[in-house]
Amino acid sequence: MTQDCSYNELYTLQVLDDSMEPEFPEKCIIVLEPTRVCASGAYVVVSIGEERWFRQFVQDDQGNEKLMAVKSDYPDIPLEPGSYTIEGVVVQRNVRRKIKHYQPYQPDNGVPLQ
């Protein structure tokens, strides 16, 4: 019996707008680790309904969650529990062959990302 472990494979996406500049310039490549959990401050790809968003995941002290663009011109996206799915956490970016690594974020409870 073979086991499909492709859900654990890193995957790449290209940034299509300037909302995450200067950290993630338009057309740069991001490498994501598939996961459904992350800690506040992680750069993530999230599905909300039929839309996918690349933003920074932020949770405040009261437990309110939102997605924030790095560029302040873009509005925050409030997240309602159960209305979104975290698809992956950014672990690397590539800008014209210059690579930057991001530490995998641990949830506040100390459980490693899965």
N, C-alpha and C positions, 0 to 999 in steps of 0.2 A: 504494500500500500504506500503510495507516495503522498507526501504531505505538502500542501501549497503554503509556502511561507512568504509569498510575494507581498502580503500586507505589512511585512516588516522591512521591506526594501525602501531605501532612500529614493526620492524622486525629485525631479527638477521642474521649475516653472520659470517663465520669463515675466518680469514686472512690466505691466502695460501702461502705467501712468506715472505721474510725478507725486502722488500722494504720500509716498514714503521717503521722499528726498529730504535731506541729503544722504541719509544712511543707506537707502536702496534706490539708486538712480533708475530712471526709466530705461527699460531694455536690459537691465542687469539680470543675471540668472541667480535664483535662490534654490538651495537644496533643502528639502524638508524631510524630517523624520516623521513617518505616520504615527499618530497618537491621538487619543481622545481627551487627554488631560494636559494641563500646563499650569504654570504658576504666573502670577501677575508680573507683567513686564516682558513676557515672551512675545516674539514676533510669530504670528500664526496665520494659517489659512483656515477660514471658518465658513461653513455653509449656513445660510439663513434662507430657508425656503429653496427657491431655485437659483439664488445668487451665491457667489463665492466672493469673499473679501480677504485681502491681505492687509493686516493691520497689527497693531500692538494690543495684546490682551491686557486689560487692567481691571483689577478688583480692589475696591476701596475697603476701609475698615468695617463698614456695615454689610459687606458681602455683595454690594451692587457691582455688576460686571458691565464692561463696555469695550468696544474696539475703538482705538484711537489711531489716526494717521500721524505720522511724524511731522508732516507739513500742517501748520495750524490753519491753513485755508480750508481744510476739509472738516466737516462736522463729525463729532463722535457718534458712534452707533451703539445705542443702549442694547443690552442683551437681557432677554427674559429667560429664566431657567426653563430648559426643555424645548426652547424655540430655535436652538442652534446646535451645530455639531463642529467640534474642532477636528479638522482633517489632518493637520500636521504642524510641527514646530520647525522654524528655520534653524538649521545648524550651520549653514555656510552661505556666503554670497560670492559671486564672481563678477567683477567689473573690469572689463577689458583685460582679462587674464590675471587680475590681481584678486587674490582670494582672501577672505576674512572668515574666520570660524567663530561660531557663537556657542557658548556653553549650553548644554541641554539644561533647561530649567526644571527644577524639582518642585512639585506641589508643596504647599506649606506643611502638609502632614508628613513630609520626609519620604514618602513612597516614591521610588524611581518611576520615571516615565515608562509607559508600556508601549 
